Amino acid sequence: MHRTEEKLAAFERLLKIMGDLREQCPWDRKQTFETLRHLTIEETYELSEAIMDADMDEIRKETGDLLLHMVFYAQIASETPRNQGGWDIADSLNGICDKLVDRHPHIYGDVEANDEETVKANWEQLKLKEGKKSVLEGVPKGLPSLVKAYRIQDKVRGVGFDWEHAGQVWDKVQEELAEFQAEVDVDPDRAADEFGDVLFALVNYARFKDINPDEALERTNRRFQARFQHMESAIQADVEQGGKTMAEMSLTELDAYWDRAKTAMSSTPLE
């Protein structure tokens, strides 16, 4: 069988199973868009974790889980009559296919775009022509704040609202830091606003340096967690030999264990 036919057969099999489950399984019959929503978010984070771990097998599994959710939503929608807003998986797939063709005129039309930035700028302009009132309409309100800041900045860059070079952004970081320091011991509300400005400026600088801030922070989280757990294990081993517990140690003693953990794990990957 040709590989494309295998893929279509596998997708058809998933659709068939989903139909069976929706008819015969009490749990599946009970689900709605609303009850699946938080589960979909959980699956998305699990896929993200697999990607961070560079675990191809887990990425495969989590991709399948997310595909199941998309098929599940389409199955639920297909149970609503079309004259009441119902649709099915074919409508969803044709919709995204039409959007991809329309928004890639450099592939399916006569527009020239020889670099990534031109493609992204064209994308944002096309969305405005489709009737969107703001380039920021495509930024979900529920995104984590760090991710949202990055997406906002990336979106406005697509219409030319951006700094010219990284040096300007770094100057802005220094400016925001000074404003935060001026308020931190004076006005808590203003300090919180200024701290947000510092973070927003740092995200902007990271973007200019081709660093994904969310990924960078997650790498640090993982590195800290691994080192702290290594430190805990070392302390526990000493406790079993009559040493102090973590709660009994001074900060200086804890720092010594932390430094030992850093040295022991110096070759540990950042992930």
C-alpha positions in Angstrom: 0.0 0.0 0.0 1.2 3.5 -0.9 2.2 5.5 2.2 -0.4 8.2 1.6 -3.1 5.5 1.4 -1.8 4.1 4.7 -2.2 7.5 6.3 -5.7 7.9 5.0 -6.6 4.3 6.1 -5.3 5.1 9.6 -7.3 8.3 9.8 -10.4 6.5 8.6 -9.8 3.9 11.3 -9.7 6.6 13.9 -12.9 8.1 12.7 -14.6 4.6 12.8 -13.4 3.9 16.3 -14.5 7.4 17.5 -18.0 6.7 16.0 -18.1 3.4 17.8 -17.1 4.9 21.1 -19.5 7.7 20.9 -22.4 5.3 20.3 -21.4 2.5 22.7 -19.1 3.8 25.5 -20.9 5.5 28.5 -18.0 7.9 29.1 -17.5 8.9 25.5 -21.3 9.5 25.1 -21.2 11.9 28.1 -18.5 14.2 26.8 -19.1 17.7 25.5 -16.9 20.5 24.2 -16.7 21.9 27.7 -15.8 18.6 29.4 -13.0 17.9 26.9 -11.5 21.3 27.0 -9.3 20.9 30.1 -8.3 17.5 29.0 -7.1 18.9 25.6 -5.1 21.5 27.5 -3.5 18.8 29.6 -2.6 16.8 26.4 -1.1 19.8 24.8 1.2 20.3 27.8 2.1 16.6 27.7 3.1 17.0 24.0 5.1 20.1 25.0 7.0 18.1 27.7 7.7 15.3 25.2 9.2 17.9 22.8 11.3 19.4 25.5 12.6 15.9 26.4 13.3 15.3 22.7 11.5 12.0 23.1 10.4 11.0 19.6 8.3 8.1 20.8 6.4 10.2 23.3 5.9 12.9 20.7 4.3 10.3 18.5 2.0 9.1 21.3 1.0 12.6 22.4 0.4 13.7 18.8 -2.0 10.8 18.5 -3.7 11.8 21.7 -4.3 15.4 20.4 -5.5 14.0 17.1 -8.0 12.0 19.0 -9.3 15.1 20.7 -9.7 17.0 17.4 -11.6 14.0 16.0 -13.7 13.9 19.2 -14.7 17.6 18.8 -15.6 17.1 15.2 -17.7 14.0 16.1 -19.6 16.0 18.7 -20.2 18.9 16.2 -21.5 16.4 13.6 -24.3 15.4 15.9 -25.7 18.9 15.7 -27.9 19.5 12.6 -26.2 21.7 10.0 -29.0 24.2 10.1 -28.2 24.7 13.7 -24.4 25.2 13.2 -23.3 21.6 13.0 -20.3 20.5 11.0 -18.0 17.5 10.6 -14.3 16.7 10.2 -14.4 17.2 6.5 -15.6 20.8 7.0 -12.8 21.4 9.5 -10.1 19.9 7.2 -11.3 21.7 4.1 -11.4 24.9 6.1 -7.8 24.7 7.2 -6.8 23.7 3.7 -8.5 26.7 2.2 -6.9 29.0 4.7 -3.4 27.6 4.0 -3.8 28.1 0.3 -5.2 31.6 0.7 -2.4 32.6 3.1 0.4 31.2 1.0 0.1 33.2 -2.2 3.9 32.8 -2.6 3.2 29.1 -3.1 -0.3 29.0 -4.7 -0.3 32.5 -6.3 2.0 35.1 -7.9 3.3 36.8 -4.7 7.1 36.6 -4.1 8.4 35.9 -0.6 12.0 34.6 -0.3 12.4 34.8 3.5 10.5 33.9 6.7 9.9 37.5 7.7 8.2 38.4 4.4 6.0 35.3 4.7 4.9 36.3 8.2 4.3 39.9 7.3 2.2 38.8 4.3 0.3 36.4 6.6 -0.7 39.3 9.0 -1.7 41.6 6.2 -3.9 38.9 4.6 -5.7 38.4 7.9 -6.5 42.0 8.1 -7.8 41.9 4.6 -10.1 39.0 5.6 -11.8 41.3 8.0 -9.9 41.1 11.3 -9.9 44.4 13.0 -6.6 43.9 14.8 -3.4 41.8 14.3 -3.7 40.9 18.0 -7.1 39.1 17.5 -5.2 35.9 16.9 -3.5 35.9 20.4 -5.6 33.7 22.7 -6.6 35.4 26.0 -5.9 32.2 27.9 -2.2 31.9 26.9 0.3 31.8 29.7 1.6 35.4 30.2 5.2 34.7 29.1 4.0 33.0 25.9 1.4 35.7 25.3 4.0 38.5 25.5 6.2 36.7 22.9 3.2 36.2 20.6 2.0 39.8 20.9 5.5 41.1 20.0 5.8 38.7 17.1 2.4 39.7 15.8 3.1 43.4 15.8 6.4 42.8 14.2 4.5 41.4 11.2 3.1 44.8 10.5 6.4 46.7 11.0 5.9 47.8 14.6 9.3 46.8 16.0 12.7 48.0 17.1 15.4 48.3 14.5 18.1 46.4 16.4 18.8 44.5 19.6 20.8 47.3 21.1 17.7 49.5 21.3 15.8 46.7 23.1 18.6 46.2 25.6 18.5 50.0 26.4 14.8 49.6 27.0 15.5 46.7 29.4 17.9 48.9 31.3 15.3 51.7 31.4 12.6 49.5 32.7 14.9 48.0 35.3 15.7 51.5 36.6 12.0 52.4 36.7 11.3 49.2 38.6 14.0 49.9 41.1 12.7 53.4 41.7 9.3 52.0 42.6 10.0 48.7 44.3 10.2 50.1 47.9 7.8 53.0 47.3 4.6 51.9 45.6 3.7 48.1 45.4 1.2 48.6 42.6 3.5 50.7 40.5 6.3 48.3 41.3 4.2 45.4 40.0 3.5 47.3 36.8 7.2 48.2 36.3 8.2 44.6 36.9 5.8 43.5 34.2 7.5 46.1 31.9 10.9 44.6 32.7 9.6 41.1 31.8 8.0 42.3 28.6 11.3 44.1 27.6 13.3 41.0 28.4 11.0 38.9 26.3 11.5 41.4 23.5 15.3 41.2 23.8 15.1 37.4 23.8 13.1 37.5 20.6 15.7 39.6 18.9 18.4 37.1 20.0 16.3 34.2 18.6 15.7 32.8 22.1 12.2 31.5 23.0 11.7 32.9 26.5 9.2 30.2 27.5 11.5 27.4 26.5 14.5 29.1 28.1 12.7 29.5 31.4 11.5 25.9 31.3 15.1 24.7 30.7 16.1 26.7 33.8 13.2 25.2 35.8 14.3 21.7 34.8 17.9 22.3 35.6 17.1 23.8 39.0 14.7 20.9 39.8 17.3 18.3 38.8 20.0 20.0 40.9 17.8 20.5 43.9 16.7 16.8 43.8 20.3 15.8 43.5 21.1 17.9 46.6 18.1 16.3 48.5 19.5 12.9 47.7 23.0 13.8 48.9 21.6 15.3 52.2 19.4 12.2 52.7 22.4 9.9 52.3 24.3 11.9 54.9 21.3 11.9 57.2 21.4 8.1 57.1 24.9 8.3 58.3 24.0 10.6 61.2 24.1 14.0 59.5 21.7 16.9 59.7 18.4 17.1 57.9 17.8 19.9 55.4 15.6 21.7 57.9 18.4 21.7 60.5 21.0 23.2 58.1 22.1 26.8 57.8 21.9 28.5 54.4 25.7 28.3 54.2 25.5 24.5 54.6 22.7 24.2 52.1 24.7 26.3 49.6 27.6 23.9 50.0 25.4 21.0 49.0 24.0 23.1 46.1 27.5 23.7 44.8 28.3 20.0 45.0 25.2 19.3 43.0 26.1 21.8 40.4 29.5 20.3 40.1 28.2 16.8 39.9 25.7 17.7 37.3 27.8 20.1 35.2 27.6 17.7 32.2 23.8 17.2 32.6 21.9 18.4 29.5 19.9 21.6 30.0 16.6 19.8 29.3 
